[in-house]
Every structure is written in C-alpha cells, then in structure tokens.
Amino acid sequence: MDINNRLKSTLKGKITRLETYIETVKTETEIDIIELKVKLKNVTFLQKNTEELQGNYYAIPNVKEAEIVTINEELNQMDERLEKLEVRMETVINSSCMKSSETVVNKINNDALDKFEIKTKIPPLVLPEFSGKYEEFSSFKAQFDDLITNNI
C-alpha cells in the first residue's frame, strides 16, 4: 500500500508540473511545438500509469471500502486533470500551427503583391480630348487610333 501511495504522490507531482508548464506556455509568444508534443506524450503515459495504479490498488487484499472510495476519487481527479491538460496542450499546439500557417500565407501574399506592383508599373497614358466640334473629330480619331495601335 505504501508503494502505491508513493506512486500516486509522484503522479500528482508530475501532473502539477505539467499544469504549471502549460500555464507558462500560454503567456509566451514563442512556443516550442516539439516540446509541447513531448509533454503531450507524457500526459498519455501518465494516464496509463494512473490506470495501472488503480489496478494495483484493487489487487491489494483486505482493503476497507472507505479507503477504496477515497482512492477512486483521487484517481478520478487525476484522470480529469490529465484530460484537461491534454485538451489545453492540443489547443495550444493547434492555435500555434494555425498562427504559423497564417504568417506563411500572409508573407506569400505580401511577396506576391510586391512582385505584382513592380511588374505593373507603366507610364501614364495621356488620351486626347475631344472638344465636341464636328470639324475636329477626324483629327481626334486619327490621334486616338495612332495612340491605341502604337501601345499594343
């Protein structure tokens, strides 16, 4: 029973350290995704350990029902904490991946816009103006046609 109690205390300590870690990660701007994924694997490992620990407690003969109830409550609380940790870590990983992909897309779009603006700079085209007089229409049309055919 003492060994199982020590294992339970160790698991609680590890869960608390992971909770502290995820709280500090939420406030940071730079997030190490690989480290988060490793910590997430640790969470799944700790979940397996709590299941094994529960089996160990059930295997102990002559344990009072009240002790089993309190142990179950503690182990269930640990499971809930681990599930919440897993959700928080997945959320942080996904939001970080989305931010990085948005940054890449924005950079690509900005680069494309910059290149587009550089390629499309042409001198302004001054079009002739028609005064509305019928006598000047033939010279206007000739200027306009020359301008269009020369700029194609």
C-alpha positions as CSV (number, residue, x, y, z in Angstrom):
1,M,0.0,0.0,0.0
2,D,2.9,2.4,0.8
3,I,4.5,1.8,-2.6
4,N,1.2,2.6,-4.3
5,N,0.7,5.7,-2.2
6,R,4.2,6.9,-3.2
7,L,3.5,6.3,-6.8
8,K,0.2,8.2,-6.5
9,S,2.1,11.2,-4.9
10,T,4.7,11.0,-7.7
11,L,1.9,11.1,-10.4
12,K,0.2,14.0,-8.7
13,G,3.5,15.9,-8.7
14,K,4.1,15.2,-12.4
15,I,0.6,16.4,-13.2
16,T,1.1,19.6,-11.2
17,R,4.4,20.3,-13.0
18,L,2.7,19.8,-16.4
19,E,-0.1,22.1,-15.4
20,T,2.4,24.8,-14.4
21,Y,4.3,24.3,-17.6
22,I,1.2,24.7,-19.8
23,E,0.2,27.9,-17.9
24,T,3.6,29.4,-18.6
25,V,3.4,28.4,-22.3
26,K,0.1,30.2,-22.7
27,T,1.7,33.5,-21.7
28,E,4.8,33.1,-24.0
29,T,4.8,34.4,-27.6
30,E,7.4,31.8,-28.8
31,I,6.1,28.3,-28.4
32,D,8.3,25.2,-28.9
33,I,5.9,22.8,-30.6
34,I,8.2,19.8,-30.3
35,E,8.5,20.3,-26.6
36,L,4.7,20.5,-26.3
37,K,4.2,17.3,-28.3
38,V,6.7,15.5,-26.0
39,K,4.8,16.8,-22.9
40,L,1.6,15.6,-24.6
41,K,3.1,12.1,-24.9
42,N,4.0,12.3,-21.2
43,V,0.3,13.0,-20.4
44,T,-0.8,9.9,-22.2
45,F,1.9,7.9,-20.4
46,L,0.7,9.3,-17.1
47,Q,-2.9,8.3,-18.0
48,K,-1.7,4.7,-18.4
49,N,0.2,4.9,-15.1
50,T,-3.0,6.0,-13.3
51,E,-4.9,3.1,-14.8
52,E,-2.1,0.7,-13.7
53,L,-2.1,2.3,-10.2
54,Q,-5.9,1.8,-9.9
55,G,-5.4,-1.9,-10.8
56,N,-2.7,-2.2,-8.2
57,Y,-5.0,-0.7,-5.5
58,Y,-7.7,-3.2,-6.5
59,A,-5.3,-6.1,-6.3
60,I,-4.5,-5.4,-2.6
61,P,-6.3,-7.8,-0.3
62,N,-8.2,-6.7,2.9
63,V,-8.6,-3.0,1.9
64,K,-11.5,-1.2,3.5
65,E,-14.3,0.0,1.3
66,A,-13.9,3.6,2.6
67,E,-10.2,3.6,1.5
68,I,-11.1,2.2,-1.9
69,V,-13.7,5.0,-2.4
70,T,-11.2,7.8,-1.4
71,I,-8.6,6.2,-3.6
72,N,-11.0,6.1,-6.6
73,E,-12.0,9.7,-6.1
74,E,-8.3,10.8,-6.0
75,L,-7.5,8.7,-9.1
76,N,-10.6,10.1,-10.9
77,Q,-9.5,13.6,-10.1
78,M,-6.1,12.8,-11.5
79,D,-7.7,11.5,-14.7
80,E,-9.7,14.6,-15.1
81,R,-6.7,16.8,-14.6
82,L,-4.8,14.8,-17.2
83,E,-7.7,15.1,-19.7
84,K,-7.9,18.9,-19.2
85,L,-4.1,19.1,-19.7
86,E,-4.4,17.1,-22.9
87,V,-7.1,19.4,-24.2
88,R,-5.1,22.5,-23.3
89,M,-1.9,21.2,-24.9
90,E,-3.8,20.2,-28.1
91,T,-5.4,23.6,-28.2
92,V,-2.1,25.4,-27.8
93,I,-0.5,23.2,-30.5
94,N,-3.3,23.8,-32.9
95,S,-3.5,27.5,-32.4
96,S,0.3,27.8,-32.8
97,C,0.2,25.8,-36.0
98,M,-2.7,28.0,-37.3
99,K,-0.8,31.2,-36.4
100,S,2.4,29.9,-38.2
101,S,0.4,28.9,-41.3
102,E,-1.3,32.3,-41.3
103,T,2.0,34.0,-41.1
104,V,3.4,32.0,-44.0
105,V,0.3,32.7,-46.1
106,N,0.5,36.4,-45.3
107,K,4.1,36.5,-46.2
108,I,3.5,34.7,-49.5
109,N,0.6,37.1,-50.3
110,N,2.7,40.2,-49.4
111,D,5.6,38.9,-51.6
112,A,3.2,38.3,-54.4
113,L,1.7,41.8,-54.1
114,D,5.1,43.3,-54.0
115,K,6.2,41.5,-57.2
116,F,2.9,42.3,-58.9
117,E,3.2,46.0,-58.1
118,I,6.8,46.1,-59.5
119,K,5.8,44.4,-62.8
120,T,2.7,46.5,-63.4
121,K,4.3,50.0,-63.2
122,I,3.9,51.6,-66.7
123,P,4.0,55.2,-67.7
124,P,0.7,57.0,-67.6
125,L,-1.2,57.1,-70.9
126,V,-2.4,60.6,-71.9
127,L,-5.5,60.3,-74.0
128,P,-6.5,63.1,-76.4
129,E,-9.7,65.0,-75.5
130,F,-12.5,65.6,-77.9
131,S,-13.8,69.1,-77.8
132,G,-17.2,68.2,-79.2
133,K,-16.8,70.1,-82.5
134,Y,-17.6,68.0,-85.6
135,E,-14.7,69.6,-87.6
136,E,-12.1,68.4,-85.1
137,F,-13.4,64.8,-84.9
138,S,-11.3,63.4,-87.8
139,S,-8.0,64.7,-86.2
140,F,-9.2,63.4,-82.7
141,K,-10.0,60.0,-84.2
142,A,-6.6,59.8,-86.0
143,Q,-4.7,60.7,-82.8
144,F,-6.8,58.2,-80.8
145,D,-6.2,55.4,-83.4
146,D,-2.5,56.1,-83.5
147,L,-2.2,56.0,-79.7
148,I,-4.1,52.7,-79.5
149,T,-2.2,50.9,-82.3
150,N,1.2,52.1,-81.1
151,N,0.7,51.0,-77.4
152,I,-0.5,47.4,-78.2
